[in-house]
Amino acid sequence: MPTPTVEPFVYAALRDASWLSHPDVYTLKKWHVDRGTATPACSNTRTWSSRNNPMLDETTRKPAADVAAHVRCLRPGCRVRCPADTPT
């Protein structure tokens, strides 16, 4: 009998905008699925990994299942990795 596969735990975090001179602090921010390297699942890793510059703020990291649907990133990379049973 085959062993059931366990899906890895999925985390989400907000983008890190601390390096911007005038970050937008007025609009609602989207939560991005974390690949485990502080890189969002919706971005091109080759562009950012060479710089060793994390794009996600690790202090905001939490389980993706706890993120409401209206604040989740809707880009394809994040959308397909986010758990379907997240609260709305």
N, C-alpha and C positions, 0 to 999 in steps of 0.2 A: 504494500500500500504506500503510495507516495506521501511524503511529508508536506503538510500545507506550508506555503510560503508566507512569511510575515512581512507586511509592508513596513518600510522604515518610517520612523516618526518624522512628520513634516513640521518644520518651524517656519514662522513668518517674522518679518522685521520691517521697520521703516527705513527709507534711504537716509544715508548720512549726508547732511548738507552743511556740516560744520566748516568745511573748507570754502564755502561761498562767501563772498564779501557782503551780500545782501540776500540772505535766504528768505524765501516766502514763508511767512509765519501766519498768514491769514486764511489760507484755503485748507480744506480737509485733505490729509495725506493718505495715499494708498499703501496697503500692506503688501509686501512682496514675499514670495516663497524663497526661503534661503536654501541654497545648494549645499550648505555646510562650510562654505569658504567665505562667508560674508559677501557673497555675490548673488544677486537676484536671478531667479530662473529665467527671467524674461530678457536678460542681457547677453551680449556676446562676451564670453569669458576670455577669449584671446586678447581682446582689447584691454581689459582691466587687469588680468592676472600678471601681465608682464610688468605692470607698474607697482604691484604689491600694495595697491590702494583699495582697502575694503569699501564697498559701496553701500553696505547696510550697517546701521547702527546696532551693535551687539547688545546695547543696554535696553533696547526695545524688543528683543527677541522673545517670542512666546509661541505656544503651539498654534499651528494654522487653523485647527478646529475651533479655536476660541475667537477667531477673527470674524466679524460680521460680514455678510456677503456684500453689502453696499460700500465697504471700504477696502475690498480686495482688489488687487491688480487684475485687469481683464486681458492683459496681453497673453498670447498663446502659451508661452513658457510657464508662466505662473498659473494660468487658468487650468491647465491639464494636470498640474501637480498638486493642486489644492484639494483637500478632502471634500467629498460631495456632501458629507453630513455636517457641514459647518452651519452655525446659526445665522438666521437672516435678520 
